[in-house]
Amino acid sequence: MSILTRILIRQRCSLGRLGFLRPISANQIKIYNSLTESVEPLCKNVINGSDMPVITWYSCGPTVYDDIHLGHASCYIRQDCIRRVIERFQEKPVVYALGVTDVDDKIIKRAMYLGKKEKEVATIYESQFFGALEQLNVRPPDVIIRVSDNIPKIINFIQSLIDKQHAYVSKSGNVFFDVQSYPGAGKFDPILKSKLGKENRKRFAERSPTKFHPEKKNRSDFALWKAKIDEEVSWPAPWGEGRPGWHIECSSFCDVITSGHPHLTIHSGGVDLKFPHHNNELCQSEAYYCTDNWVGHFIHIGSLVTSDTGEKMSKSLGNFISVEDYLTNHGTSDELRISCLRRDYKSSLAYSRDDLSHSRIFLKEVAEALAVCENSLKAPTVEYADSFYKIVEDCSRKFETALCSDFNFPSALDVLSDFCSQLRLQRNLRLSDAAVSRQFLLSSMDTLGIQLSSERSMAANEKALLAELNRFRSAVRDIALGKNLQNNGTKLSKVELKEIAARNSDFLDECDRVRSYVKSLSLRNYSDE
């Protein structure tokens, strides 16, 4: 069975479970294209001329050299929600690929610091990255593409740019892209777009977001291949041994996804990648394919910022919270996801405890609304109230409209919150209305990736408290069982121990009751052993 067949079956099976959320024409899904800065129908380029039978989607992934934090997680949570909506409401199969940078300056430095090989460091943090996303209910990509697995493809891509005179080899074996060679360069350059215009191409070429390299022809030229330095990881190439530059990796990855087709449906990543990364990637890919329409839609996700300073959460600033720390000390995956959905996906998201509190309130509303449905289904009423179905249908339509209007998740949550408020007030709910209301709520939660799980990790002080409670329970139980008691220096017989246990049965019952209660809390990362 091909990967496309498996993907399509997965999407259709998902749809089959959900009665209210129906697939609709791809033209009805509107999405903000950050390249054209306008809201456009999804797949307009596929529908108008491209012969790709699937929606191809590439997302920039992690540089795997350190722990994943909430700044990374929020980006992938929001993309996961967008992916779920696209797969739910259109009929073409979606091939979602994620690029992993496992060859990079940061990885080399980290490996030197840890005294490990670059590959070993990359493998450790890649595993940690996907493990954290799984905990946050972010679905895995259909395809994972790594730099180290695609070196021959990258070399061929670079060679093609050299042959087309869009790139040049320096004396030391570096390869740079020549921005002056391609008139379409700078589509994401903020200064060029807002002030300079095409007539100032030379001024653009003199700008550079990175450090100036003496072997560059123009300051804005960027590295496609970096010549080997000392004992760094490297591969042989026609122009000399070395390793790929950052931007070229993603362009070659996209070519793998489309199998050489000159059009990619969706390209996504954090807004901080817009310039220079996506700017340079777009430039070299359009030069490679000889087209000005390489990507149908660019999606840029807003950054997570701190609520007190408004600074982007990042390792360099030291203001980040790791995913592990969050799940242990702050909240659940559902609470974080809802916090991410409460803001427009394109805008910055301020992390705060208040937002998590609002998320808990929303989850409580949903739980209470589902309880109304469950109670009505378990004990059907004999006195029928007015039909609730029209309200369900109206809210379903509003929810669907919000999601298909550039993924308006805040409005979608408002629709669900209003629906829950109305449902919680119902008395004598008809059985059929209870069933469709429950189906609509569960379908909506699934579309947003909300698991409705009350399980959470424990904070450090809770762990300490429960550990002490467990120690105390064990100590009381040992005393009640007569353990460590002696009679003139000899251990008590089994008969004597049974008599002591019988006299202290009330204490033993209480110990068992405490143990059962703690286990019923289903707290993650806790053991009473």
matplotlib code that plots the C-alpha trace (Angstrom):
import matplotlib.pyplot as plt

x = [0.0, 1.5, 2.0, -0.7, -3.2, -2.5, -2.8, -6.1, -7.5, -6.5, -8.2, -11.4, -11.6, -11.3, -14.1, -16.3, -16.2, -17.5, -21.0, -21.3, -18.0, -18.3, -15.6, -16.2, -14.7, -11.1, -12.2, -14.2, -11.2, -9.7, -6.2, -3.9, -1.0, 1.9, 3.7, 0.9, -0.4, -4.0, -6.6, -7.0, -8.8, -6.7, -5.3, -6.0, -2.8, -3.5, -7.0, -5.9, -3.4, -1.1, -1.4, -0.4, -3.0, -2.2, -1.7, 2.1, 3.0, 6.5, 7.2, 10.6, 11.5, 13.9, 17.7, 18.2, 20.9, 19.0, 15.7, 12.4, 10.7, 7.2, 8.3, 8.9, 5.9, 3.3, 4.3, 3.8, 0.6, -0.9, 0.3, -1.2, -4.6, -4.4, -3.4, -6.4, -8.8, -7.3, -7.5, -11.0, -12.6, -11.1, -10.9, -7.4, -4.9, -2.4, 1.3, 2.8, 6.6, 8.9, 12.5, 15.0, 18.3, 20.8, 23.9, 24.5, 27.0, 24.9, 25.0, 28.8, 29.3, 27.0, 28.8, 32.2, 30.8, 29.4, 32.3, 30.1, 29.8, 27.5, 25.2, 24.9, 23.8, 21.3, 19.8, 19.3, 17.6, 15.5, 14.1, 13.4, 11.7, 9.2, 8.6, 7.6, 5.3, 3.6, 2.9, 1.3, -0.9, 0.8, 0.4, 3.6, 4.5, 3.8, 7.5, 10.6, 13.4, 16.9, 19.9, 22.3, 20.1, 19.9, 23.4, 23.5, 20.2, 21.5, 24.7, 22.8, 20.6, 23.6, 25.3, 22.2, 22.3, 25.9, 25.2, 22.5, 24.9, 22.9, 25.7, 29.5, 32.3, 34.8, 38.6, 38.3, 35.5, 32.5, 29.5, 27.3, 24.0, 24.4, 21.3, 22.2, 21.6, 18.0, 15.6, 12.9, 15.1, 13.9, 10.2, 10.2, 12.7, 10.9, 12.8, 12.7, 8.9, 8.1, 10.5, 13.1, 11.2, 12.7, 14.7, 16.9, 18.0, 21.7, 21.0, 19.2, 22.3, 24.4, 22.3, 23.0, 21.2, 24.3, 28.0, 29.9, 32.1, 35.1, 34.5, 31.0, 30.3, 27.4, 26.7, 23.3, 24.7, 24.2, 26.0, 24.8, 27.9, 30.4, 34.0, 35.3, 37.0, 39.2, 37.5, 33.9, 31.5, 31.8, 31.0, 32.8, 31.4, 32.6, 33.8, 35.4, 34.7, 32.2, 28.6, 25.3, 24.3, 21.0, 18.7, 19.5, 18.5, 14.8, 14.7, 16.1, 13.7, 10.7, 12.0, 12.0, 8.4, 7.1, 9.3, 10.8, 7.5, 8.0, 5.1, 4.6, 1.1, 1.9, 5.1, 5.0, 7.2, 7.6, 7.3, 10.9, 12.0, 10.3, 13.5, 16.2, 15.5, 12.3, 13.3, 16.5, 14.9, 12.2, 14.8, 17.0, 14.1, 12.4, 15.8, 16.2, 12.8, 12.8, 9.4, 7.9, 5.2, 7.0, 4.8, 1.0, 0.6, 3.1, 1.9, 3.8, 3.0, 3.3, 6.0, 5.4, 6.4, 6.8, 3.9, 6.1, 8.6, 7.0, 10.2, 10.2, 10.7, 14.1, 17.2, 19.5, 17.6, 17.3, 13.6, 12.2, 10.2, 10.9, 8.0, 9.0, 8.9, 5.6, 3.9, 5.3, 4.8, 2.3, -0.5, -1.8, -1.4, -5.1, -4.7, -1.6, -3.4, -6.5, -4.2, -2.6, -6.0, -7.3, -5.1, -5.0, -2.3, -0.5, -0.1, 2.3, 1.1, 1.9, 2.4, 0.7, -0.8, -4.0, -4.4, -4.1, -6.8, -9.1, -8.3, -9.3, -12.6, -13.3, -12.5, -14.8, -17.6, -17.1, -17.0, -20.2, -22.0, -20.9, -22.2, -25.6, -25.5, -24.3, -27.0, -29.7, -28.4, -28.2, -31.6, -33.8, -36.5, -40.2, -41.1, -39.7, -38.5, -38.3, -35.9, -32.3, -31.3, -31.5, -29.1, -26.7, -27.0, -26.5, -23.5, -22.0, -22.3, -20.8, -17.9, -17.2, -17.4, -14.9, -12.4, -12.6, -12.2, -8.4, -8.5, -10.3, -9.7, -10.7, -14.2, -14.5, -13.8, -16.4, -19.0, -18.2, -18.3, -21.7, -23.0, -21.9, -23.6, -26.9, -26.5, -25.8, -29.1, -31.2, -33.6, -35.4, -33.1, -34.4, -32.3, -31.6, -30.6, -28.3, -26.6, -26.1, -24.9, -22.4, -21.2, -20.8, -18.7, -16.5, -16.1, -15.1, -12.6, -11.0, -10.8, -8.9, -6.7, -8.2, -8.1, -10.3, -7.8, -7.7, -4.4, -1.5, 2.0, 2.8, 4.6, 7.8, 6.1, 3.2, 5.7, 7.4, 4.1, 2.8, 6.2, 6.0, 2.4, 3.5, 6.3, 4.0, 1.4, 4.1, 5.5, 2.0, 1.3, 4.6, 3.8, 0.3, 1.6, 4.2, 7.2, 10.5, 8.9, 10.9, 10.3, 13.5, 15.7, 13.9, 11.5, 7.8, 6.2, 3.7, 0.9, 1.9, 2.1, -1.4, -2.8, -1.2, -2.5, -6.0, -5.9, -4.8, -7.1, -8.6, -5.2, -4.5, -7.8, -7.1, -3.7, -5.2, -7.9, -5.2, -3.3, -6.4, -7.3, -3.9, -3.9, -7.4, -5.9, -4.0, -1.1, 1.7, 5.2, 4.1, 4.8, 3.9, 6.6]
y = [0.0, 3.4, 6.2, 8.3, 5.5, 5.2, 8.9, 9.1, 6.1, 7.7, 11.0, 9.3, 7.0, 10.1, 11.7, 8.6, 8.9, 12.4, 13.0, 16.8, 17.9, 17.1, 17.5, 20.4, 21.8, 23.0, 26.3, 27.0, 27.0, 30.5, 31.0, 34.0, 33.7, 35.7, 35.8, 37.7, 39.2, 38.3, 35.7, 33.2, 29.9, 26.9, 25.0, 27.7, 26.9, 23.2, 23.8, 26.4, 24.5, 22.4, 18.6, 17.6, 15.0, 15.8, 18.7, 18.8, 20.6, 21.2, 22.6, 23.8, 21.6, 21.7, 22.1, 19.2, 20.4, 21.1, 20.5, 21.5, 24.4, 26.0, 28.5, 25.5, 23.6, 26.4, 26.7, 23.0, 22.9, 25.6, 24.0, 20.7, 22.4, 23.8, 20.5, 18.8, 21.3, 21.0, 17.2, 17.4, 19.8, 19.0, 15.8, 15.7, 13.7, 15.9, 14.8, 16.7, 16.6, 18.0, 18.8, 18.0, 19.9, 17.4, 19.1, 22.6, 24.9, 24.7, 20.9, 20.9, 23.3, 21.2, 18.0, 19.6, 20.8, 17.3, 15.4, 13.4, 12.9, 15.3, 12.4, 11.2, 14.6, 15.1, 11.6, 12.3, 15.6, 14.5, 11.7, 14.1, 16.5, 14.0, 12.5, 15.9, 16.5, 13.2, 14.2, 17.4, 15.4, 16.8, 14.2, 13.0, 14.1, 11.7, 12.1, 13.1, 14.4, 14.8, 16.7, 13.8, 11.4, 13.8, 15.0, 13.7, 15.5, 18.7, 18.5, 18.0, 20.9, 23.2, 21.9, 22.8, 26.4, 26.7, 25.4, 28.0, 30.7, 31.5, 30.3, 30.5, 28.7, 30.7, 30.1, 28.2, 25.9, 27.7, 28.0, 31.1, 32.1, 35.2, 37.4, 39.7, 36.8, 36.4, 39.4, 37.8, 37.8, 39.5, 38.6, 38.4, 41.2, 43.8, 46.8, 45.9, 45.3, 48.4, 51.1, 50.2, 48.6, 46.7, 49.6, 49.4, 45.8, 46.8, 48.3, 45.1, 43.1, 45.3, 44.4, 41.3, 39.9, 37.8, 38.5, 39.7, 37.0, 38.3, 35.8, 37.0, 39.1, 40.8, 41.3, 39.6, 36.5, 33.5, 30.2, 27.0, 25.0, 25.6, 24.4, 22.0, 23.5, 21.3, 18.1, 19.2, 16.7, 16.9, 15.2, 15.2, 17.5, 18.5, 21.8, 20.5, 18.8, 20.5, 20.6, 22.2, 25.7, 26.2, 27.5, 25.0, 22.1, 23.0, 23.7, 20.2, 18.7, 20.3, 18.8, 15.4, 15.9, 17.0, 14.5, 17.2, 19.0, 22.8, 23.6, 23.1, 23.6, 24.8, 25.9, 26.8, 27.8, 30.3, 34.0, 34.4, 32.3, 34.6, 36.6, 35.7, 31.9, 31.7, 34.7, 32.9, 29.6, 31.0, 32.8, 29.8, 27.4, 29.7, 30.1, 26.3, 25.6, 28.8, 29.8, 32.6, 30.5, 27.8, 27.9, 28.2, 29.3, 30.5, 30.1, 31.9, 31.1, 33.8, 33.5, 32.7, 35.6, 36.2, 38.0, 40.3, 41.6, 40.6, 39.0, 36.0, 32.8, 31.5, 29.7, 32.6, 34.9, 32.3, 33.0, 29.6, 26.9, 23.4, 21.1, 18.7, 21.5, 22.7, 19.3, 18.7, 22.1, 24.2, 22.4, 19.8, 19.4, 20.3, 23.5, 24.6, 23.8, 25.8, 28.7, 28.6, 28.5, 31.6, 33.9, 34.2, 31.8, 34.5, 36.7, 36.6, 34.5, 35.7, 32.8, 33.4, 31.5, 33.5, 32.0, 28.5, 29.4, 30.4, 27.1, 25.2, 27.0, 26.1, 22.5, 22.5, 23.9, 21.1, 18.4, 19.7, 19.8, 16.3, 15.2, 16.5, 14.4, 11.3, 11.6, 12.0, 8.9, 6.8, 7.8, 9.0, 11.5, 10.8, 14.5, 15.8, 19.4, 21.4, 20.0, 21.1, 19.9, 23.3, 24.8, 21.9, 22.4, 26.2, 25.9, 23.3, 25.6, 28.5, 26.3, 25.1, 28.6, 29.9, 27.1, 27.5, 31.3, 31.4, 29.0, 31.4, 29.3, 32.0, 32.3, 28.5, 28.3, 31.0, 29.0, 25.9, 27.9, 29.3, 25.9, 24.4, 27.2, 26.5, 22.7, 22.9, 24.7, 21.9, 19.9, 16.9, 16.7, 14.4, 11.2, 12.0, 15.6, 14.3, 11.9, 14.5, 17.1, 14.7, 13.8, 17.4, 18.2, 15.2, 15.8, 19.4, 18.4, 15.9, 18.5, 20.8, 18.0, 18.4, 15.0, 15.9, 14.2, 15.3, 13.6, 15.9, 15.7, 16.7, 19.7, 19.1, 20.1, 17.7, 14.9, 15.6, 15.7, 12.4, 10.8, 11.8, 10.6, 7.3, 7.0, 7.7, 5.2, 2.5, 3.2, 3.0, -0.2, -1.8, -0.8, -2.2, -5.5, -5.7, -5.6, -5.1, -6.1, -8.6, -10.7, -10.9, -10.3, -12.9, -12.2, -12.8, -15.9, -15.9, -16.6, -13.5, -11.4, -12.4, -11.5, -8.1, -7.5, -8.5, -6.0, -3.3, -4.1, -0.6, 1.0, -1.4, -0.6, 3.1, 2.6, 0.7, 3.4, 6.1, 4.0, 3.4, 7.1, 8.2, 5.6, 6.8, 10.3, 8.8, 11.1, 10.9, 10.3, 9.0, 5.6, 4.3, 1.7]
z = [0.0, -1.0, 1.4, -0.4, 0.0, 3.7, 4.2, 2.3, 4.3, 7.6, 6.6, 5.4, 8.5, 10.7, 8.8, 9.1, 12.9, 12.8, 11.7, 11.7, 10.3, 6.6, 3.9, 1.7, -1.4, -1.1, -2.6, 0.6, 2.9, 2.9, 4.1, 4.6, 2.2, 3.8, 0.4, -1.3, 2.0, 1.1, 2.0, -0.8, -1.4, -0.3, -3.3, -5.8, -7.6, -7.6, -9.0, -11.6, -13.7, -11.5, -12.1, -8.5, -7.3, -3.6, -1.3, -0.6, 2.6, 3.9, 7.4, 8.7, 11.6, 14.5, 14.6, 17.0, 19.5, 22.7, 24.6, 23.0, 24.8, 24.7, 22.0, 19.7, 20.9, 20.4, 16.7, 16.1, 18.1, 16.0, 12.8, 14.0, 14.4, 10.9, 9.5, 11.2, 9.7, 6.2, 6.3, 7.7, 5.2, 1.8, -0.3, -1.6, 0.5, 2.4, 2.5, 5.4, 5.7, 8.4, 7.8, 10.6, 10.6, 12.0, 10.5, 11.8, 13.5, 16.7, 16.7, 16.1, 19.1, 21.3, 20.4, 21.2, 24.6, 25.4, 24.1, 21.7, 18.0, 16.0, 14.9, 18.5, 19.7, 16.9, 17.4, 21.2, 20.7, 17.7, 19.8, 22.6, 20.2, 18.8, 22.2, 23.5, 20.6, 21.2, 24.8, 23.4, 21.0, 18.0, 15.2, 13.7, 10.1, 7.2, 6.2, 8.2, 6.0, 7.5, 6.1, 6.7, 4.7, 1.7, 1.0, -2.6, -3.4, -1.9, -3.9, -7.1, -6.3, -5.7, -8.9, -10.9, -9.5, -10.4, -14.0, -14.3, -13.2, -10.1, -7.8, -7.7, -6.0, -3.9, -3.8, -0.5, -1.7, -0.3, -2.7, -2.5, -4.2, -6.4, -5.6, -8.5, -10.9, -10.0, -10.5, -8.3, -5.1, -1.9, -1.9, 1.9, 2.5, 4.7, 3.5, -0.2, 0.0, 1.9, 0.6, -2.0, -4.9, -7.8, -9.1, -6.1, -6.6, -6.2, -2.8, -1.8, -2.9, -0.7, 2.4, 4.4, 7.5, 8.2, 8.8, 5.7, 4.1, 2.2, -0.6, -1.4, -4.5, -2.8, 0.9, 0.5, -1.2, 1.1, 1.6, -0.2, 0.8, 3.6, 3.1, 5.7, 8.7, 10.9, 12.0, 11.4, 9.9, 6.1, 2.8, -0.6, -3.4, -6.9, -5.5, -2.3, 0.9, 3.3, 4.4, 3.3, 4.2, 6.1, 3.4, 0.7, 2.9, 2.9, -0.9, -1.6, 1.0, -0.9, -4.2, -2.6, -1.4, -4.8, -6.7, -8.8, -9.5, -9.6, -7.3, -3.5, -2.2, 1.4, 3.1, 6.8, 9.7, 12.5, 11.6, 12.7, 9.7, 7.2, 6.7, 5.8, 5.8, 3.7, 1.7, 0.6, 0.2, -2.1, -4.1, -4.8, -5.4, -8.0, -9.7, -9.7, -11.2, -13.4, -12.0, -10.0, -8.5, -6.5, -3.4, -3.4, 0.2, 2.8, 6.4, 9.1, 12.8, 15.4, 18.1, 21.8, 23.9, 27.7, 29.3, 31.4, 28.8, 25.5, 24.4, 22.2, 24.2, 23.2, 24.5, 23.6, 25.9, 28.7, 29.1, 28.0, 29.7, 28.6, 27.6, 30.4, 32.9, 31.7, 31.9, 35.3, 37.0, 34.9, 33.2, 30.7, 27.0, 26.5, 28.5, 26.5, 23.2, 24.1, 25.1, 21.7, 20.0, 21.9, 19.7, 15.9, 14.7, 12.9, 15.9, 18.9, 21.8, 25.3, 27.7, 31.1, 34.0, 33.4, 30.0, 31.4, 33.9, 31.1, 29.4, 32.5, 32.6, 29.0, 29.6, 32.7, 30.5, 27.9, 30.6, 32.2, 28.8, 28.0, 31.4, 30.5, 27.3, 29.2, 31.8, 29.2, 27.3, 30.5, 31.8, 28.9, 30.0, 29.7, 29.4, 26.2, 25.9, 22.7, 20.2, 20.6, 17.2, 15.4, 18.0, 17.3, 13.6, 13.9, 16.1, 13.9, 10.9, 12.7, 14.0, 10.5, 9.0, 11.6, 10.9, 7.1, 7.4, 7.7, 10.7, 13.0, 16.1, 18.7, 17.0, 16.9, 20.7, 21.3, 19.3, 21.4, 24.7, 23.8, 22.7, 26.1, 28.0, 26.2, 26.6, 30.3, 30.9, 29.2, 31.2, 29.8, 26.8, 24.1, 23.6, 20.0, 20.8, 23.5, 21.1, 18.3, 20.9, 22.3, 18.8, 17.8, 20.9, 20.6, 16.8, 17.5, 20.2, 17.8, 15.1, 17.4, 18.8, 22.4, 24.2, 27.2, 29.5, 33.1, 33.6, 34.4, 35.7, 39.2, 40.4, 42.5, 45.8, 45.0, 44.4, 47.7, 49.5, 48.0, 48.6, 52.3, 52.5, 51.0, 53.5, 56.4, 55.1, 54.8, 58.2, 59.8, 58.0, 59.1, 62.7, 62.4, 61.1, 63.9, 61.6, 63.4, 66.8, 68.9, 72.0, 74.1, 71.1, 68.8, 66.0, 66.7, 65.3, 62.5, 64.9, 67.1, 63.9, 62.8, 66.2, 66.1, 62.5, 63.6, 66.5, 64.2, 61.2, 61.3, 60.8, 57.9, 56.3, 56.4, 54.9, 52.0, 51.6, 51.2, 48.7, 46.6, 46.6, 45.4, 42.7, 41.5, 40.8, 37.8, 38.4, 35.9, 37.0, 40.4, 41.9, 45.4, 45.2]

ax = plt.figure().add_subplot(projection="3d")
ax.plot(x, y, z, "-o")
ax.set_aspect("equal")
plt.show()
